[in-house]
Every structure is written in structure tokens, then in C-alpha cells.
Amino acid sequence: MSILETDIKYLKSVGEKRAKILNNELEIFNFRDLLYHFPYKYIDKTKFDKINEIDYKSKSVQIKGVISHFEIYENNFKKRFVAKLKDKTGKIELIWFKNFYWLENFLEIDKEFIVFGKPNIFRDKVNLVHPEIEKVNKEKKINTFLEPEYSTTEKMKKKFISSKIVQKLQKFVFIKSYEKIEENLPEHLIEKLNLMRRKKSLLHIHFPKNQDFLKAARFRLKFEELFFIQLEILFKKNIFLEKNVGYKFTKVGKYFNNFYKKNLPFELTNAQKKVTKEIRRDCFGHKQMNRLLQGDVGSGKTIVALMIILIALDNDFQACIVAPTEILAKQHFAKFQEMLKGLGINVDILTGSTKQKYRKFLHSNLKDGTLQILIGTHAIMEDIVEFQNLGIVIIDEQHRFGVAQRAKLWKKNFSPPHILVMTATPIPRTLAMTVYGDLDFSIIDEMPPNRKEIKTFHRYDNQRLRVFKFIHEEIKRGRQIYIVYPLITESEHFDYKDLEDGYESIVRAFPSPKYTVGVAHGKMKAEEKEKSMQLFVKGISQILIATTVIEVGVDVPNASVMIIESAERFGLSQLHQLRGRVGRGADQSYCILMTSFKLTNDAKKRLKIMTETNDGFKIAEEDLKVRGSGNLDGTEQSGLPFQLKISNLREDGEILERARKEAKIILETDKNLENQENEILLEYLKKEEKNKKTQWGKIS
């Protein structure tokens, strides 16, 4: 066993109790985990501030001076310890309110000390509360290092495990293991990229000599982290493709040709033609397809999916589409029925509300091959649902399905079907390479020519009457309106608009019987919600007041206005998805973002981006910059499948690109990592695989 695998409890100053806290709070179980618990910032303690130049707004200051006075003050049974420090430019008070009795013996008048802390202001005087303090040792050289700061938790602080203690533990682990830290990258890669050695980079990430050493250490460790993520993704993809021979769709026959000649409702865009060719090429080969189709709301992904399904049917295979909501499944079903008229194709739908008696009939048709296309929700994934010959699975808005749910689709056949994953949520390139790195990519980056750009405006609450007037005008033109709220009922914790209060003000402004106002939210019974939605779809109600249940799946070409209340409450991606509910017809559409005047800087940025662009990919990139890459946790649907310790997808796109490129180069010439020079990589991947709790590598 490597020394790095040594249980953390055996490190000096840890023991059983501290080990338990480190296990539970930071997931530090061994020496290696501690070494890879990196500082989140560094404090430059090589510079000293002059007392008369201290700004109370500074984050931190470091002063060297002599103690001129100290004493304990008592006021209303509360005690405080006050010391005065002076340098050549002035004096400053140092104040402690608790745990200060040790200072009486530690401090000495007219002796030199170094203090470090965050400045405060009280009665127009700057002071330091609970600063760090140490004696100046004339014989000892003053620290010329950048001091690391480590993240800790409240529980750790209560048990007196501070950043300082973590720093101390890092020193102990280096003393114990530095010489035995092995390299994990091959020599040819280290030389090619001029990388710092692993053990040296670990030393200088924790105790950097200067900024240059820190920069080199950071680059090495970021590259290492991202390189192994990409290497694992691509390595497993190679193994997967070798094991899983895909079905060959060699024919393009009557179903596809008749649809293309007679039923295709519009001329395909160049982008749609391009991605259709890419997908056809995958299905024609001998490898199983795993492809991600990205396209903004309204870009025409469904028609591409339908044409690929028709090729599957031409080759005597069945197909299925899995949607995240019943509304979206029904919408796909209605569209497919309309577009496939006269082609003699058997299409059906299976959702949670499908009656048991009809299910038996549907299951039978599916098993004997009579049913060619099945559209549905999670119900398709039930074990009882069996296909005769499933050739392709289309997963719509796949981020709404858990990994375990998607895995069930693999059991529907003797061999895995081709998989086409579709999303209308544009994914930033760096995130796509990490979360969906095992998939091939197709992007529809062009909108149909008849689509007008949605005009987006930001309006404050005091402009509501103007907005109501605009709604009246649009309804007079025969248009329909969505109004979306972040909350159903009033909240004690958030000062946001709520649907119930909003409904009352809307029906006052748009009274019955002249106007019909519908409501849809998550707490309604499914039948009531469906009824309300259908009234809007059929044009009976002019206004639909809703929560984000309409984010995906409601397609009403006549709806021309989307009003989002308390828009500051929503993320960019969600705002863009909601805006995509309008602009689906040929008429000019509008999105109005309503907010209060109290806005954070981040909220202002998001709203500005929304009013400036309709480009989903630009919005996705900006969203990543504003929010970061989210919760980096294993099997969470929306998070990354890897724990990033040091890299950041917002900032390290170039390093990620380089890491993927180098991983590809290595695997192109040595796909099984069998060459002697790459044995080190295979060994490392095997070790990492053992440490993982769950293996989801086989599922896209």
C-alpha cells in the first residue's frame, strides 16, 4: 500500500476524534485526500501596511509594530482585552472579546509583533478585532511565503480545527510522505508540456515560494485533474464501442422518402440537414450511436428526430421517444400523428395516466412489432414494457432523467439501441466536454427562416399599468399571454411575487366574461392542470397564469407574450427556457421581465444579458460565468459526474481543451494504454476506478 493511502488518523495531531470530523466534513480519509484538499486563497504576508494608510474597507492588513499598552476593560459584566500597537506612522487598537487570557503573558511592552486581521471602524477609529498576532523573532527570517487559507466548516471550527490547523496538518503530511509521492503522468507528456513534477506541484500549491511557483503548480494540478477526466471518458468510450455493435440502418426506404416528398411541412435549414447526415452516418456504421443533439427552443430538433426514426422503421426496427412530462409526450404524439398522416405508421403513447386496460393492448402490440413508434414518459422505462426490435431511443430534455432511469432503457433489447439525446438547453462547450464527453455532438445553430426574434424588455413593478395596457392590445389582436410566477403562495422568507396574489390582480384587470384566465401550477391535481392547459392550447383562455410547469412542453403558436414576474428569482437558463414558450408562430413575440428595484449585481447582469441576446449558446456561456458549474456531485442529474478539486469550468476552458486533445492523441496510438510509456496512466485509472462508489461509466 502506498503511504498516501494511510488512514488520516495516523497523522501527527489527528487521532480518532479529529479523523472522524475530517472524514465527515471534508471527506478526508487518508494522506492523499489531505494533500488534495487545496487552499481556496492565499494571503501575501511578505508585505506590511503602514498604520496611517489603513483603509477600513480593506479585506485584510498586516502590520509590524511594537506594543505600547494593553489591559482588560470591564463594562456591564462584559470584558474585552485591548492592546495598542504603534509603528512610525501611528497607533491602532487591537481588541479581543473572548479567549484572550493567554495574551497577558504573551504580550510584552516595547517588543515588536506582527499582527494580521480585517480592519473595522468604531467611532471613526480603525481597529482590528481578534487579529492573528506573533512575536518578531530577530534571529528568524520573516515569512516570505504566500500563506494558504483552507475551507473549513462550522462543525470544524467548533472543534477548533481552523485553517491554521489544516495548514499545520499539511506540513506534517509533507514531512511524512513528500519523498514517496509518485508521478502519475508519463514522462513524454511532462516533457511535451513542460509540466512541474507532481510532488513539487503539491508542495508549491500548499506552500508556494512565490507567485511563479504557485502559477506553475496550479497549471500542473488543473491539467492533471482535467486530463484524467477526459482520458477516462474517452478510454471508456473506446471500450464501450468495441463491446457494443450497433444496428445498421442500411436502407433509406418508403417511410423516409414518402415523408420527405409528401409530408415534410417546410424546407429544412442547412443546420438541420447537416445534423441529419451526422446522425445517419452513425446509424449506418457498425458502432452503437450515442449522440447529443443540441438546438435552441424552436430550432427544429423534433423533425430531425422524426426523420431518423423513419429510417429505423425502413430497416424494420421500432423506435421510442421518452419525454420528461406528460404534456410534452402528448405534444410529440399529436405532432407525429399529424405529420405521419397517410404513411400507414402505427404510433401510440404511454404515460402515467394511460388506463390499465389500454396498456395491455399497447404492450401486446409493442411486443409483436405491430406498434412501430412509442412516445411516452417514465412509464416506458417500466420492466413490463417490452419491444420486439427496438432500434433507436430518443431522449428529450434528458437532464430531467436520472442516470438509473436512463439505464433501464438498455434492458429493452438484446443489444443496446442507438441513443439520440436531445436538449433545448444549450450547454457551454467546457461543460459539454465534461458532462457529456462520451457522446458525439450535433448542434442545430440556425433558426427556421419564418421565426422572428423575440423582443425582450425589463420593466419595474411601478410600470405594471403600462404592461397591462400592452396585454390588452395584444389580446385585441387575438394573441394569448403567459404570466409566470416563481412562487404559488406568499412566502415569509422571500419578497417575490406569488401566483395567488397575482391571479387576483389579473382577474380584476381582465374581468370575466370578456376575458378567460387559466391557472397551472404543481400543486393542482393533474386533471385540473391538464384541463386548464388545454383551454389555453385551444385558445379559449387568453391568459395563462402559471409557475415553471410550463417551462417545457407547452407549444401554443398563438401565444405572443411571456411575462415573468420577479424575474430576478430565475437563472439565465430558466429565463431563456421560459422565453422559448413564445415566438413559436410567425407573429412578433415579446418577453417582459418584471422586477422590483432591489436587485443584486448578479441579477442586473442576468437581466441585461436576456435583453441583449436571444442566442441560447451565448446565454449558456454567460450562465456558467455567473453561476459556476453547479453542484459537483456524482449522480446528481444537473451536476458534474466528477468532483473538481482545483479546476474551474468557468476559467479553465483552455486547459480543458488541451487536456482533451492530449488524451485523444495518446488513445489514437494506444487505445488500450498497453504501451510501456502509458502503463502509468492505466495503473492510475484502475486505482481511481476502485475508489469510486458507483460505476455509471456505461451509461451516457
N, C-alpha and C positions, 0 to 999 in steps of 0.2 A: 504493500500500500504506500502511495506517495505521502510525504509529510503534509502536503496540502489538504489531504483528506482527514487529517487528525481532528478529532472532536474538539470543538472550541472550548469545552470545559477544562481541557488540559493546558490551556494557555495561561501564563502567569497573570494573576489578578482577576481571573474569571471565576472558575469554580462552578458548582452545580446551580446555585441560585441565579447568578448573572447569566450563565449559559441559557437557562430557561427563558429569561427575559429577551436575550438576543435572538433565540430561536423564534419566539412568538411575535416579537415586534419588528424585527428586520430580516427574518428568515436567514439568519447567520447560524449555520450548524457546524462549520469546520473552518480551518485556516483559510482555505481558498475563498469561501464566502466573505470572510472579513476583508481579505485583500481586494476583492471585487466590490466592496462597499465603498464607493468613491466619494470624495468631498464634493459638495454641491457649490462651494465657492472658496475663495482664498482671501486671506487678509494680508495685505502688504505691511509687514511690521518692520520694514527696513527704513521707513520714513517717520519723522517726528513732526508734530504740529506745534506751532507757537501758540501760547495761551491767548494772546491778544488778537489772534486771527481766527479763532474757532467760531464756526457758524453753527448755531443750534440745530439747523436743518440737516447737517451732515449725518450720514449713516453711522460713521464711527470715527473716532480720533485716537491718536496715540501721542502721549506727552511724556517727556523726560524732565523731571524736576526734583526739587527737594521738599520734604515735608516740613512745614513751618509751625504747624499746630494740629492737635487732634483732641477731641473729648466726646463724651456721651451726653446727649441732651435728653431730658425727660419732659413730656408735655401731655397732660391728660392720660397718664398711665402708659403712654406710648414712648418708646425710646428710639433714638436714632444716633448713629455714630457719624460724626462729621470730622473730616480731615482737610487741611488746606495745603495745596501743592503750589509751589511757585517756580517759575523759570525766569529768565532775564527779561521777559516781556510783560509778566503779570501774575495774578493769582487765580486759582479756581477751587471751588469746594468739591470734595468727594464725599458722597453720602451713602450710608448703608442703613436699611431699616430692619434687617434681620440677619441672623447668623454672623454677627460682627465681633463677638468677644475675643476671638483669636487675634484681631487686629491690634489690641492694646499691647500685646507682647511682640507683635511682628513689626509695627511701625517704630521708626526712630527719628527724632527731630534732627534736622540738618543733614539727614542721609538722603542719598539720591535713589529715586524709584522711577519705574516705568509704569504708567497706567494706560489702560485701553478700555474704551467704552463708547456708548452712544450719548452725545450731548443732549441735555434738556435745558429748558429755560424756566425759571421761577422768579417772580418779581423782578423781571428784566435782567436777571443774572443767569449766566450759563453755568451749569454744574454737571457732574457725572454721577449717576446713580448706580450703585453696585458695579463699579468698574473692576476689571481684572487688574491686579497690582503685583509687581515683583520688584525685588531689590536689584539694583545695578551692581553686578559683581565686576570690580575693576579688572580682575585677572581673567574673567571670562569674556570672550568676544560676544558682542550683542548680536542677537539672532539676525542673520542675513537671509533667512528663508521666507517664502510665502507660507503663511500658516493656514493649514486646511481647516475648513468648517464642515462637520458631518451632520447629516439629518438625524434627528432623534425624535422620540415620541413623548407624549405626556407621561406615560407609564414609566418610561426610562428615566425621565427627569425626576419623578417621584422616588425612584430607587437610586438616585444620584449617579446615573450613567449619562453624563453630559458629552458634548462634542469633544471636550478636553480629554475625557476618559477614553473615548473611542480612539482619539489620536495616540494616547498612551498605549492602548492595546495594539495599534498598528505598529508602533515601534517594537513592541515585544514580538509580534509575529514575524517582523523582518529579521530581527536578531536570530530567531529560531530557524527560519526557513529560506532566507534570501539565496544562499548558495545552492539550494536544492530546487529552485524554481526552474522547471524545464521549458524549453521553447515549444510552441505549438504550431508555428508556421514553418514551411520548408525554406531552406537556405536560398533557393533560386528566387523566391518571392521577396524575401527580406532584402536581398541584394538589388533586385529589379526596382523596388520602390524605395530603397534607402530607408528602411524602417528601423526604428530603435528596437533593441532586443527586448523580449518580453519582461525579464526580471528587472531590467533597467527602467523600462516604462512604468512598471508597477511602483518602483521606488520613487520615481520622479512625479508620479501622479499624486502620491501622498506627501512627499517631502521634496518639492521642486527647488532646485538650487536657484533658478531664475526663470523668467518668462520663456526663454528659448527652450529650456529643458522641459518645461510644462507643456508647451505647444507640441513638441516632438512626441512626448509621452501620450498626450491626448489623441494625436492623429493615429499613432500606432494602435491604441486600445479601441478607438472608434472603428478603425479599419478592420481590426481583428474581429470585433463583435459583428459587424455587418457582413464581413466576408464569410464567416461561419454560418450565418443565417442563410445567405444566398447559396453557399456551397451545399448545405443540407437540402434546401428546396430543390435545387437543380439535380443533385445526386439522386434524391428520392424519385424525382420526375423520370429520370432515365430508367431506374429500376421498374417503376410503375409501367412505363411504356413498353418495356421488354416483356413484362408479365401479361399485360392486358392487350390482346389483339382486338382491335375494333372491328365492328361490322363494316363491310364495304358497300357503300351506296354507289354501285357502278352505273345504274341506269338513270336517265332523266326521261321519264315517260309521260303517259297520258295525263295524269293528275297535274303535274307541274306545267306541262305545255298548254293544256286547256285553260288552266287558271291564268297563266301568263297572257294568253291570247285573248281570252273572253272576259275574265272576271277581275283582272287587276284594275283597281279603281283609279289609279293615277300613274304617271310616269315616275319610275324610281329615280331618286337622286343618285349622283355619282358615288356618294359615300355608301349608300345602300347597296349599289351594285358591287362595290369593292369588297364590302364585308361578306356579302353573299358568296362571292368567289372564294374568299378565305375559308369560310365555313365548309363550302362544298369540297374544297381541296382536302380538308381534314377528314371528312366523312368518306372520301374516295380512297384514302390510303389504308394501310393495314394497322394503323395505330388508333387507339381509342381517343376520341376528341374530348378535350377539356378546355373550353374556351369561354372567356369573359367578353360579353358584348356590352359595351358602354354606349350610351346615347342619351342626350338630354331629353327632357319631357317633350313629347310631340315630334321626335326626330324620325320615327318610323321603325322602331325595333320589332314591333309585333308582326309587321308584314314580312320582314326578313325571316323571322322565326317560322311563320306560316309556310313560306316557300321551301325552307329546309325540311319541314315536316312533310310536305308534299313529295319531296324526293325520297324520304324514308318510306312513304306509302307506295311510291312507284317501285321500290325494292322489296315490297311485301313485308314491311315492318310496321309495328304500331308506334304511336307517339303519345306523349303526355306533357301537359303544361301544368306546373304547380305554382299557384298564386298565394300570396300571404293572407288575403282576406276574401270573404265570400263575395263581396261587392265586385272586386277585381276579377274573380273567377267567372262570375256571371257576365261581366262586361266582355271578357275574352270569348265566352261561349256565344253571346249574342253576335259579336263581330264575326266569329268564324262561321256561324250559321248563315249570316248574310253574305259573306264573301265567297262561300263554297257552294252557293245555290247552283243546282243543275249539274254538279260534278259527281253525284252519287257517292258521296263520302259520309260515313256514319260517325257523327260527333256526339259526345254526351258529356254531362257534367256531374261531378261527385263532390258534395260539400257536407258539412256537419248537419245541415238541415234536410238532406236527402232522405226521404221516407224509407223505412226498413224494407218494405215490400218491393219498392223500385230498385233498391240496392241489390237484391238477389238477382233480379233480371239483368241489371247492369254488370254484376260480377260474372254472370254466365256468359254474356256477350263478349266480355273482355277476355275471358279465358279461352273461348273457342275462336277468337280472332275476328268475330263479326264487328265488334266495336274497334274502329281504327284510330280515333283520336279521343283521348280522355282529358278533360280540363277539370281542375279541381283545387282544393285547398289541402291542408294537412291530412284530410281524410284519405287521400290517395296513398299515404305512407303506411296505412294500417296493414298488418300482416295478411289479413283476409283478401286484400286486393291483389289479384294475380293476372299477369298479362300472358298472352300466348307467345308473343315475339316482340318485346319492347326494344326498339332500335334507337330512339332518341328521347331524352328528357330535357325539357326547357324549364329552368327555374327562374321565375320572375321576382325581381326585388329580393334577391337571395339573402341579403344581410338580415332579413327578418326571420330566417330559419336557423335553428340551432344546428351545430355540426352533427349531433346524434340523429336529428331528424333527417338531415340530408343523407346520412349513411344508410338509412332504411331503403332508399331508392335503389341501392346497389343490389339488394337481395331480390329484386323483382325479376331477375334474369339469370341464366346460367353464366353468361358473360356480361360484363358491365356495358350498359348502353352508352352512346355518345352523350356528352353533357354540354349543354349551352346555358350558361349563367347570364342573365340579363339584369342590368341595373340602370335606372334613370338618375341615380345619384352619382354624378361624376366623381371619380376617385383621383386624387392627386397622384402623380407618377411615382413619387417616393413611397407612398402608402400602398399603391397597387403592386409595386415590386416586392413589398414585404408581406402583405396580407394575401395577395393573390399571385405570388411569384411562381407558383407551379402551373398557372394557367397561361394559355396563349391569349393575346389581346386583339380585339377588334373594336374600333371606335367609329361611330357614326357622328362625324363632326360637321354635319351640314343639315340645315332645316329644310323642309319642303318649301318650294317657291311661293306657295299661296299663304304662308304663315306671316302675319305681321308681328313685329317686335312688341312685346308688352310694355306699355309705358308705366313706369313706377315712380310714385311720389311719396314723400314723407310729410305727414301732416300731424300737428299737435292737437291735443284734446280741445283746445279753445277754438279750433277750426271745424268742429263737428257739424255745425249747421250748414256750412258750405259743402261738406261731404254729403250730407243728407239731400241737399238740393241736387247735387250731381247724380245721386242714386235715383231720385225722382225722374230726372231727364233720361237716364239710361233705360229705366223701366218703360217710360213713354215710347222709347224706340223699340220696345219689345224684347229688351235684354233681361238677363237674370243676374242676381248678385249673391256672392258668398260673403258671409261675415264670420270670421274665425276668432275665437277667444282662447286664451291659454288655460283658463280655469272654468269649471262648471259653476261652482258656488263661491261666495266671498271667502277670502282667506284672512286669518288673523296675522299670518306671517308675511304675506306679500301684498304690496299695494298695486295689484294688477286688476284690469277689468275682468269681470266674470260674466259668463253666459246668461245666468238667470236674471241679473240686473240689466244686462244688455238687451235681452228679449223684451223686457217691459218697455224700455225706451224706444225700441224699434217698432213695436206694435202701436205705440202712441203716435209715432211719426208716420207710420204706414198702416192705418186702421183697416179692419175688416168692414164690409165685404169687398171693398175696392182692391185691397191687397191680400195676398195669402202668404203668411210667413211660416216656414217649416223649421224644425229643430232636429239636430242629430248630435248625440254625444254618447260616450262609452257606458254611461250608467243606465241608458234606456234599454228596454227589452229588445231583443234582436228584431222581432216582428215590427215593433213600433218604429224603430230606427229605419228599417228597410222600407216601410210604408212612407215615411217622411222623405227619404231619399228618392223614392220612385215618383212622388208628387213633383219633386224638383226636376228630375230627369225628363218627365213628361211635359214640363212647362206649366203645370197647374199652379205651383207656388213660385212667386217671383224672387223671394229672398230665402236663402237657407242659412240659418244661424247654427254654427257648429263648433266643435273642438277639432283637434287634428285628426279625427277619424276620417276626414275627407282628404288627408294628405296623399293617400294612394288610392286609386281605383275609381274615382268619380269622373266620368267623361261626359260633360254637357257642353257641346259646341256653342250653344246659345248663351252660356254664362260668360259675361264680358268684364265683370268687375270682381276683384278679390280684395276685401278689406280685412286687414289683420290687426286686431286690437292688441294693445300692449306688445307691439312688435319687438320691443327691446328684450322681451322674455325668450324669444326664439333664437336658435343658432342660424347661421347663414344657410346651411344645407337645408334645414327645415323651411326657412323662409322661401328658398328657391323652389322646393317641392310644392309648397302651398301655392305659390305664384303660378306654377305649371298647371294648376286646375283650370285656369282661364287661358285664352289665346289659342283655343283648340278649333275655332271656326275661322272664317275668312274675315270677320269684323275686327275692328280695332279693340283691343282689350287693355284693361288698366289694373294695376295693383296699388293699393293705398295702404301705407304703413302708418298706423296711428300710435302715437306715444304721448306720455306725459313730458314735461320739461326736464324732469330729473333723469338724466341719462349718464351712464358711465362713459369713459373714453372708448372702451371696447364696443359698447352699444352704438355709439356715434359712428365708429368705423364700419360696423356691420351694415348699418342703415345707409351709409354713404356708398358702400360697395353695391348694395342692392339697387340703388337709384342710378348707378353709373353703368351697370352692365347686366345683360341677360345671359351671358356666356357661363354655362354651368361649370366648365372646367376652370375658368378664372376664379369663379366663386369658391370652388373646392380648394384651390391652392390658397386663397386668402383665408378660408375657414381653417385650414391646417395651421396657418401662421397665427391666427387669432386664438384658436382653442388648443392647439397642440394635437398630438396623435391619440389622445384619449386614454382610457384605462388600458394599460398594457398587461392584460391578464389572459392566461391560457385559452380557455374555451369560450370566453365571452364573445357573443356574436359580433359586437361592434368594435372590439379591441384587437390588439395585435396578438398573434399566436406565439410571440416571443417576448421575454422580459428584457427590455433595453436598459442596461445599467449605466451607459455613458453616452451613447449616441442619441441624437435628437432628429426626428424626421423633418422638422421644420428647417433645421440649419445644415444638416449633413447630407443633402441630396447628392452633391458631387462625390462625396466619399462612398455613398451607397452605389452610385453608378459605377465607380471604379472597382468596388468590391465585387459587384455582379459580373463585370467584364472579366476580371481576373479569374473568378470562379468558373466562368464559361470557358475561358482559354484552357484552363487545366483539364476540365472534363472533356473538352473536344478531343484531346490527345490521349487521355487516360480516364475513360468514363467510369471505370470501377475503382479508381485510385489504387491500382496494383503496382505501379512503378515505384521503385525504391525511394526516389526523391519525394514521392507523395504519401508514403506509408504513414508519416506523422499525422497527416490530415485524416486518414481513415481511422487511425487509432483514436484521435480526438473526437471524431463524430460518434464512434462506438461508445466512448466514455460518456459523452453528453446524452446519448440515447438512453443509457442505463439510468441516468439521473432523472429522466422525465417521468412524471406520474401517469400521464395519459398519452397514448400514441394516436394522434389524429392524422398522421402523415399520409395515409392512403386516401383521405377524403379531401376534395378540393375546398 
